[in-house]
Amino acid sequence: MSNTAVETASRGPVATLGGLIRSTRPRQWSKNGLLLVALFFTVNRWWDVDDVSGMSGLVARSLLGLAIFCIVSGANYLINDALDVDKDRAHPRKRFRPVAAGIVPLPVAFAAGSLLGGLGLGLSFLIGYPFVLAVVAYLVLTQTYTLIWKKIVLLDVMAVSAGFVIRAVAGSLAIEGALVGAPRAPLEVSISPWLYICTALGALFIALAKRRAEIIEAGEGSPIQRAILAQYSPQFLDLLIAIVTPAALVAYSLYTFGGNLAEGANVPDNNSMMVTIPFVAYGIFRYLYLVYLKNRGETPEEVLLTDRPMLITIVLWLAAAAGVLLANS
């Protein structure tokens, strides 16, 4: 974007506020839905809670944890946009982001990001210290990603994957916590380590596909838009995707009939969770189809929110998994 266009961009209070909201990227908050995985996979144990207040506390902690991660992720996006403003202005789409377009001044972006990060961290104390540590770990990871990890080949995508694992762990910690002033629901939660492995591999798969799509779309100008892309090639990423994709599917399959081997894991002993494998397999194949034949891998959040077959598959997977858990309760 030209300097003239930046200078003439609207900087009124209303435009700045709207730009700040857009800079927190609400559409990408869907990634934080992983915090509800722990709540979902205890659906067959909700009746173990003594009373309605205990059940409402269980849901309240999960929803508060989700809200907190939306706040801190929004803070991260603001600070990241401020740090990457020059690279974003060289990108065909990112140059329209409020910070890159000059709608949100850099000092305002930094200040708002810092305030939101502090707010999210403060709210996390309402759930408990283990959850606070998860929020701190996420903030440290995301900020070091912006400053360090995104500049190191392979570690950049592994750091992205780690962020999703932290979200899944935080969801479990949110349930095990207790809102200040509220009765603690007597429900101990232990999510199978296999689920964390599946989360890590699934996130790694999406991150690698995103890198490939960025290279394909930007062509020779990709290093200008994202410096680390100079260290990748479509062929190399194809090889990595070919390794991670079957690993993710196998890991989920092992989880469905071997997750119950982990201490306290809430997976039926009769292997009935295996009925959900076809939905996961189709979801992976559908995503590969969209990446390789439709060139939609650069914006995974849009794929998950707008592709009808993918949405239907997710709903069917949730229904099948819930049905299995309830049938075996």
N, C-alpha and C positions, 0 to 999 in steps of 0.2 A: 504494500500500500504506500502511496507517495506521501511525502512529508506534508504536502498541502492538504491532502485528504485527512491526514491525522489531525492537523491543526484546525480544520474546519468541522471536525466531528463535534456533535453536540455534547456539552459538558454541564448542562443544567442539573440541578439537584434530582429532579425526577428521572432524567435520563441516566444519571450516575447510579441512582438506586436500582433502577431496572437493570443496568449493566452489571451491578454487583450480584443481583439475584441470578442473572443468566450465567455469570462467571462461576457460580457454585455448581453449575451443571446438574440441575435436578434430574434430568433424564438418565444420568449415570448413577443416581442413587440406587437404582435397581440392583447394583452390585452388592449393596449392603443387605440385600435380602437373605444372604447367607447366614446372617445372625438369627434368622427364624428357623434354621434347619434343626437346631436342638429342640426347640419348642415343638416343631412338627413331628420329629421322631420320638417324642414322648406322648403322642396323642393317646396311646393305649394305656397310659398311666395317669392321665389327668384325673381319673376317678379315685386315685389313691390320695389325692389332696383332701384334707379333712372337711373343709367347708368352702362356701362360695367366696368368702374373702380371701382364702388361700389361693383359690383358682384365679381370681381376678388379679392377685398379686403376681402370680406366675406369668400371666399374659402382660401385665403392666411392666414387669422388669424386662421382658423381651422387647416390647415396643419402645420402651425408654432407651434400651441399648441400641435399637435400630436408629432411633432419632439422634442419639449421640454420635453414631458413626456417620450419619448423613451430615451432621454439623461439621465434624472434623475433616471429613472428606471434602466438603465444600471449602473449608479453610485451606486445605492442601491445593485444590484447584486454583484458588485465587493467587496464592503465593507462587505456584508453578507458572501461571500465566504471566505474572510480573517478572519472574526470572527469565522466562523464555520469550519475552516480548519481541526481540529482534528476529528470532527464528520464526515465530508465528507470523510476522509480517511478510515473510517470504513464502508462506504456504498459501495455496489457492483458496482454502476454506478457513483455516485458522486465523487469517488476517482480518476476518470479520468479528473475531472475538472482541468483547468490549474493551479489554485492556490493550490489545494490539491495535484496535481501531481508535484509541484515544478517548473513548467514552468514559472509561474509568481511569483516572490518573494513577500512576505507579504508587505514589505515597498512600493513596486511598486503598489500593489493592493490598498493599503490605499491611496496613493498619487493620483493615477489615479481616484479612486472613488471620492475623495474630489474635484479634478479639474472638473470632469464632473458635479458633483452636483452644484458647483459654476457657471459653464457655463450655465447650464439649468436655474438656478435661475436668472442669469443676463439677459438671453434672454427673460425671462418672462416679464420683464419690458417693452419690446416692445409692448406688448398687452395691459397691463393696470394693475393697482394695485389690482383689485379684482382677476384677474388671478394669480398675484404674490402670493396672500394669499392662493389660491388653491394649488400652487406648494409648498409653505412652509408647508401647512397642510399635503400634501402627503409626503414630506421629513421627517417631524416630525413623522408621523404615521409609515412610513417604518423603520426608525431608532429605534424608541421606540419598534416596533414589534420585531426587532432583539435582542434588549436588555431586553425587559420586556414581551410584550404581548405573544410571542410565548412560553413562559414558564408557562402560566396560562391557565388551561383547560377552554374551551369554548370561553374565550376572544381571544384566538389565531385565531380561525376561524372567529370570529366576526370582528377582526381587518383586516383580509384579505378582508372580505366583504366591510368594510368601505373604503378600498383603491379603490375598483371599483366604489363606489358611488362618491368619490372625482373626479375620472376621468370623470364621466358623468356630474357632476356639472361644472368641468373645461371646458368641451366642450361648454356648454352654455355660460360661461363667456368669452370664446375666441371669440365667435360670437359677443357678446355685446361690446367687446373692440374695439380698433382702433389702427392699426399699426402706429408707430411713423412716421410722415411725409406723411401719406396716408389719403385720405378722408374717413370719417366714413360713412359706408352704413346705411341708415335710416331704420334699421330692428330690432325691439325690439323682443327679444326671451323670451318665458316663457315656460319651459318644465313642463309637468304635474308632480306633486309630486308622482303620481302613478308609473311613469317610474323609479323614484329613488327607490321606494319600490321594484319594479320588479328587478332592478339591484342588490339591496342588497340581496334579497332572492335567486336570481339566482347564485350570487357569493357564498353565504353561502352553497347552494346545492353542488356546485362544490368543495368547500373547504372540506366539510364533506366527500364527495366521495373520495377525494384525501387522507384524513387521513385514511379512511378505507382501501384503496388500499395499502397504505404504511405498515399498520399493517399486512395485509394478505401476502404481498410479503416478508417482513423482518422476520415475525414470532417472535420467542423469542428474536431476536436481535434488534427488532424495537426501544426499548428505547435507545440503543447505538447510532443508527443513528439519532434519533430525540427524545429527552428526554420526550417531552410532550405526546408521544404515550403511555407511561406507564400509563397515566391517562385515556386512552380510551380503549374501547373493540369493536370488530366488532358488537356485539349485541347492545351496547349503540349507536353506530354510525348509525346502521340500524334504530333505533327508531327515532333519530334526522332527518335522511333523510326522513323517512316516514311522519314526521311533516312538514318539509320545502318544500318538493316536491309539495304536493297539495296546500300549501300556495302560492307558486310561480305561479302556474298555475291559481289559483283563482285571485290573484292580477293582473296578466296580463289581464285576462278576464274582470275584473272590470275596468282596464285602458281603454280597447278598447271601452266600452260603457259608462263609467262614468268619464273618464279622462277629457272630455269636461266641467265637472262641476267645475274644478279647474280654477281659474281666469287666463285668457290668454293662457290656454293650447291649443295647435294646434291639436285637435282631432275632426273629423267631428261630427256634432250633430246628424246625421242620423244613428249612430251606425254601419256604414259600415266597420269600422276597425275590427269588429268581424270576418270577413272572414280570418283574419290572425291567429286566435286562433288554428286551426288544425296544422299549421306549428310549432307553439311553443310547442304544446302538443306532436307532433311526435319527435321534437328535444329532449325534456326531456326524453321521453320513450327510444329513441335511446341511449342516454347517459347512462341511467340506464342499458340497455342491455350490453353496452360496459364495464361498471364498474363491473357488477355482473357475466356476462357470459364470458367476454373476458379479464378480469383483466387489463383494460387499464386506470383505474382512476388515476394512480399516475402521469401521464403526460398529463393533460388536454389540454395543448397547442398543443400537437401532435395529439390528438383526433380531435380537431377543424380544424387542418390544413391538416390532412391526411385521415380522414374517409370520403369516397365519399358520402354516404347517408347524413351525417351531413352537408357537404359542399353544397350539392344540396338543402337541406332543408333551410339553411341560405340564399342562393341566391333566392329561391322561396319566402321566407318570406320578404326579402327586396323588391323584385319585387311587391309582393301583397300590401305591405304597401305603397310603392311609388305610385302604381296605385290608391289606395284609396285616398291618399292625393291629387294627381293631378286631379282625377275625381271630387273632391269636392272643388277645388280651385275656 
